[in-house]
C-alpha cells in the first residue's frame, strides 16, 4: 500500500510563504518546497526504490498552500525506513548552498 508522511513546506526553523497573508505567492511557495526537497536529499540521501519526495497541494479557507511529503510503498522496507528518516532527520535550517 502507498502511504505518505507530511514533512512541511520548508525546514522547521525557517520562515516560509504564509497562506492568506498579503504578498502570498503560490509560485514562491512551490519553489520553497522544491528547495526543501533538495535539502532533504542532501541530508537524508536520494529516495530508495518505493519512496519518493513530492509536493502536496492543500486547500484552506485562506487559499492554497503546499508542503513536501514523502510517499512510500510499504512493500519496500527500505522505503519505510527512508520515510521515517526524512520525518525525523530533515534539516531544520537551510543547508549551505541550497
N, CA, C and O of each residue as an XYZ file, in Angstrom:
392
protein
N       0.831     -1.172      0.000
C       0.000      0.000      0.000
C       0.888      1.252      0.000
O       1.940      1.281      0.639
N       0.449      2.276     -0.721
C       1.165      3.544     -0.753
C       0.614      4.433      0.360
O      -0.599      4.579      0.509
N       1.509      5.019      1.128
C       1.126      5.938      2.192
C       2.083      7.122      2.119
O       3.008      7.115      1.306
N       1.880      8.126      2.943
C       2.805      9.260      2.950
C       2.849      9.911      4.321
O       1.948      9.761      5.147
N       3.945     10.647      4.527
C       4.141     11.458      5.732
C       4.286     12.910      5.286
O       4.977     13.197      4.308
N       3.644     13.812      5.994
C       3.772     15.237      5.717
C       5.030     15.755      6.419
O       5.223     15.533      7.614
N       5.877     16.444      5.660
C       7.145     16.922      6.201
C       7.098     18.426      6.469
O       7.653     18.883      7.468
N       6.468     19.184      5.622
C       6.357     20.628      5.795
C       6.783     21.355      4.543
O       7.283     20.731      3.607
N       6.593     22.681      4.502
C       6.947     23.436      3.307
C       8.424     23.831      3.229
O       8.979     23.964      2.138
N       9.051     24.018      4.385
C      10.458     24.431      4.481
C      11.031     23.821      5.762
O      10.276     23.271      6.563
N      12.337     23.904      5.971
C      12.887     23.449      7.253
C      12.162     24.120      8.427
O      11.764     25.282      8.337
N      11.999     23.395      9.503
C      11.160     23.818     10.632
C      11.544     25.163     11.244
O      10.670     25.888     11.720
N      12.817     25.507     11.243
C      13.259     26.757     11.876
C      13.369     27.925     10.895
O      13.938     28.966     11.227
N      12.829     27.753      9.694
C      12.906     28.805      8.676
C      11.517     29.396      8.411
O      10.498     28.736      8.612
N      11.500     30.649      7.957
C      10.257     31.292      7.556
C       9.836     30.791      6.181
O      10.667     30.391      5.367
N       8.525     30.820      5.939
C       8.009     30.391      4.638
C       6.877     31.308      4.204
O       6.416     32.154      4.972
N       6.441     31.132      2.977
C       5.265     31.827      2.473
C       4.086     31.470      3.375
O       3.877     30.300      3.694
N       3.318     32.475      3.785
C       2.187     32.245      4.683
C       0.882     32.423      3.922
O       0.520     33.534      3.533
N       0.190     31.327      3.719
C      -1.099     31.335      3.038
C      -2.041     32.318      3.723
O      -2.161     32.328      4.948
N      -2.706     33.141      2.922
C      -3.684     34.071      3.467
C      -3.125     35.423      3.864
O      -3.881     36.293      4.296
N      -1.821     35.625      3.732
C      -1.236     36.913      4.086
C      -1.017     37.747      2.824
O      -0.902     37.196      1.729
N      -0.960     39.064      2.972
C      -0.659     39.900      1.803
C       0.700     39.509      1.224
O       1.658     39.281      1.963
N       0.770     39.436     -0.057
C       2.029     39.084     -0.707
C       2.254     37.590     -0.866
O       3.269     37.180     -1.429
N       1.319     36.756     -0.377
C       1.487     35.306     -0.530
C       1.516     34.967     -2.010
O       0.694     35.455     -2.785
N       2.449     34.147     -2.389
C       2.641     33.786     -3.792
C       2.752     32.268     -3.902
O       3.671     31.669     -3.343
N       1.819     31.646     -4.620
C       1.858     30.185     -4.753
C       3.089     29.729     -5.519
O       3.614     28.646     -5.257
N       3.552     30.529     -6.450
C       4.761     30.156     -7.207
C       5.958     30.114     -6.265
O       6.756     29.177     -6.312
N       6.084     31.120     -5.415
C       7.181     31.142     -4.440
C       7.031     30.009     -3.432
O       8.027     29.416     -3.018
N       5.799     29.702     -3.034
C       5.564     28.609     -2.075
C       6.001     27.273     -2.665
O       6.637     26.472     -1.981
N       5.666     27.029     -3.921
C       6.109     25.780     -4.571
C       7.628     25.759     -4.712
O       8.253     24.713     -4.541
N       8.218     26.901     -5.021
C       9.688     26.969     -5.153
C      10.363     26.648     -3.820
O      11.408     25.998     -3.796
N       9.775     27.100     -2.716
C      10.322     26.749     -1.401
C      10.290     25.238     -1.196
O      11.235     24.665     -0.655
N       9.228     24.601     -1.617
C       9.118     23.142     -1.471
C      10.165     22.421     -2.312
O      10.765     21.446     -1.861
N      10.382     22.898     -3.525
C      11.409     22.294     -4.389
C      12.775     22.423     -3.726
O      13.557     21.473     -3.713
N      13.056     23.592     -3.180
C      14.322     23.822     -2.474
C      14.438     22.906     -1.257
O      15.505     22.355     -0.989
N      13.332     22.744     -0.519
C      13.340     21.881      0.652
C      13.593     20.427      0.254
O      14.317     19.717      0.952
N      13.012     19.977     -0.848
C      13.279     18.602     -1.300
C      14.761     18.413     -1.611
O      15.327     17.363     -1.308
N      15.392     19.420     -2.213
C      16.836     19.335     -2.482
C      17.620     19.252     -1.170
O      18.587     18.497     -1.071
N      17.204     20.028     -0.165
C      17.878     19.992      1.146
C      17.694     18.634      1.820
O      18.618     18.119      2.450
N      16.515     18.065      1.689
C      16.257     16.737      2.267
C      17.132     15.695      1.605
O      17.720     14.850      2.279
N      17.219     15.752      0.280
C      18.062     14.777     -0.438
C      19.529     14.932     -0.055
O      20.253     13.943      0.056
N      19.962     16.165      0.147
C      21.347     16.401      0.563
C      21.596     15.809      1.945
O      22.655     15.231      2.190
N      20.639     15.947      2.840
C      20.778     15.499      4.224
C      20.489     14.006      4.403
O      21.227     13.307      5.097
N      19.422     13.525      3.781
C      18.940     12.147      4.013
C      19.259     11.181      2.888
O      19.065      9.974      3.039
N      19.743     11.685      1.770
C      20.043     10.830      0.632
C      18.903     10.789     -0.373
O      17.800     11.278     -0.130
N      19.213     10.194     -1.495
C      18.233     10.033     -2.575
C      17.246      8.934     -2.183
O      17.610      7.966     -1.515
N      16.017      9.096     -2.600
C      14.977      8.131     -2.276
C      15.321      6.732     -2.824
O      15.740      6.597     -3.973
N      15.142      5.711     -2.002
C      15.328      4.335     -2.475
C      14.087      3.895     -3.262
O      13.086      4.610     -3.315
N      14.170      2.729     -3.860
C      13.016      2.183     -4.579
C      11.821      2.116     -3.628
O      11.942      1.658     -2.491
N      10.669      2.579     -4.109
C       9.457      2.536     -3.310
C       9.202      3.777     -2.478
O       8.212      3.836     -1.749
N      10.086      4.784     -2.571
C       9.901      6.038     -1.838
C      10.147      7.199     -2.780
O      10.978      7.105     -3.683
N       9.435      8.287     -2.578
C       9.687      9.481     -3.361
C       9.150     10.710     -2.650
O       8.110     10.688     -1.992
N       9.916     11.790     -2.816
C       9.500     13.086     -2.298
C       8.577     13.744     -3.318
O       8.751     13.582     -4.526
N       7.611     14.476     -2.824
C       6.631     15.108     -3.695
C       6.104     16.364     -3.020
O       6.315     16.581     -1.827
N       5.416     17.188     -3.803
C       4.757     18.377     -3.270
C       3.262     18.116     -3.269
O       2.691     17.707     -4.279
N       2.635     18.356     -2.126
C       1.198     18.151     -1.989
C       0.518     19.509     -1.919
O       0.912     20.382     -1.146
N      -0.500     19.665     -2.734
C      -1.312     20.886     -2.738
C      -2.456     20.701     -1.749
O      -3.118     19.663     -1.744
N      -2.683     21.702     -0.918
C      -3.750     21.644      0.079
C      -4.614     22.894     -0.035
O      -4.108     24.003     -0.205
N      -5.916     22.697      0.060
C      -6.846     23.822      0.048
C      -7.169     24.211      1.489
O      -7.343     23.352      2.353
N      -7.246     25.495      1.725
C      -7.526     26.031      3.053
C      -8.512     27.183      2.886
O      -8.649     27.725      1.789
N      -9.191     27.557      3.948
C     -10.122     28.694      3.879
C      -9.430     29.959      3.367
O     -10.071     30.807      2.745
N      -8.131     30.089      3.625
C      -7.391     31.282      3.220
C      -6.709     31.132      1.866
O      -6.071     32.072      1.394
N      -6.830     29.974      1.236
C      -6.222     29.762     -0.078
C      -5.505     28.426     -0.158
O      -5.669     27.556      0.698
N      -4.720     28.288     -1.189
C      -3.978     27.060     -1.450
C      -2.580     27.161     -0.839
O      -1.907     28.183     -0.972
N      -2.159     26.102     -0.177
C      -0.775     26.061      0.307
C      -0.152     24.731     -0.100
O      -0.862     23.794     -0.465
N       1.153     24.653     -0.039
C       1.909     23.489     -0.494
C       2.846     23.023      0.605
O       3.314     23.813      1.424
N       3.109     21.723      0.606
C       4.102     21.178      1.532
C       4.753     19.948      0.919
O       4.194     19.306      0.030
N       5.927     19.638      1.404
C       6.658     18.452      0.969
C       6.103     17.247      1.715
O       5.850     17.298      2.919
N       5.920     16.168      0.973
C       5.545     14.892      1.578
C       6.535     13.837      1.101
O       7.174     13.994      0.061
N       6.650     12.783      1.859
C       7.422     11.629      1.411
C       6.432     10.471      1.304
O       5.838     10.043      2.294
N       6.272      9.980      0.078
C       5.402      8.828     -0.172
C       6.257      7.573     -0.084
O       7.452      7.592     -0.379
N       5.623      6.491      0.326
C       6.357      5.235      0.401
C       5.416      4.068      0.175
O       4.235      4.113      0.520
N       5.971      3.029     -0.411
C       5.258      1.775     -0.634
C       5.657      0.832      0.491
O       6.834      0.498      0.634
N       4.684      0.400      1.292
C       5.032     -0.426      2.460
C       5.456     -1.844      2.097
O       5.707     -2.659      2.984
N       5.539     -2.144      0.815
C       6.121     -3.423      0.375
C       7.650     -3.366      0.339
O       8.310     -4.387      0.144
N       8.202     -2.177      0.525
C       9.652     -1.982      0.481
C      10.127     -1.484      1.843
O       9.945     -0.309      2.166
N      10.729     -2.353      2.643
C      11.194     -1.933      3.975
C      12.140     -0.730      3.933
O      12.096      0.122      4.820
N      13.001     -0.658      2.904
C      13.925      0.466      2.819
C      13.175      1.775      2.530
O      13.637      2.846      2.923
N      12.046      1.699      1.860
C      11.227      2.886      1.603
C      10.584      3.388      2.900
O      10.525      4.592      3.149
N      10.112      2.461      3.712
C       9.526      2.826      5.008
C      10.597      3.479      5.880
O      10.361      4.522      6.489
N      11.780      2.855      5.935
C      12.877      3.410      6.735
C      13.242      4.815      6.263
O      13.462      5.711      7.078
N      13.303      5.001      4.954
C      13.648      6.313      4.406
C      12.598      7.350      4.798
O      12.943      8.457      5.209
N      11.328      6.999      4.674
C      10.251      7.941      5.003
C      10.371      8.418      6.450
O      10.247      9.611      6.725
N      10.606      7.507      7.350
C      10.715      7.894      8.761
C      12.031      8.605      9.060
O      12.107      9.418      9.981
N      13.066      8.297      8.281
C      14.318      9.049      8.414
C      14.101     10.496      7.990
O      14.561     11.418      8.663
N      13.405     10.695      6.884
C      13.103     12.051      6.420
C      12.284     12.791      7.475
O      12.548     13.959      7.761
N      11.295     12.117      8.051
C      10.462     12.757      9.066
C      11.291     13.204     10.275
O      11.058     14.282     10.822
N      12.244     12.391     10.686
C      12.989     12.695     11.910
C      14.305     13.437     11.681
O      14.803     14.087     12.600
N      14.881     13.357     10.482
C      16.210     13.915     10.260
C      16.286     15.008      9.196
O      17.380     15.439      8.835
N      15.147     15.458      8.694
C      15.181     16.561      7.706
C      15.856     17.758      8.336
O      15.763     17.963      9.546
N      16.540     18.555      7.520
C      17.210     19.718      8.094
C      16.200     20.695      8.701
O      15.099     20.862      8.177
N      16.574     21.323      9.784
C      15.705     22.307     10.432
C      16.033     23.737      9.978
O      15.267     24.669     10.224
N      17.174     23.892      9.317
C      17.542     25.170      8.699
C      18.057     24.851      7.297
O      18.330     23.697      6.966
N      18.180     25.884      6.493
C      18.668     25.669      5.121
C      20.143     25.296      5.145
O      20.956     26.034      5.700
N      20.503     24.154      4.547
C      21.926     23.817      4.439
C      22.656     24.825      3.549
O      22.060     25.404      2.641
N      23.911     25.025      3.805
C      24.703     25.934      2.994
C      24.669     25.469      1.541
O      24.834     24.282      1.262
N      24.458     26.396      0.625
C      24.459     26.074     -0.795
C      23.107     25.670     -1.346
O      22.987     25.426     -2.547
N      22.095     25.593     -0.514
C      20.751     25.210     -1.006
C      19.857     26.427     -1.001
O      18.688     26.335     -1.374
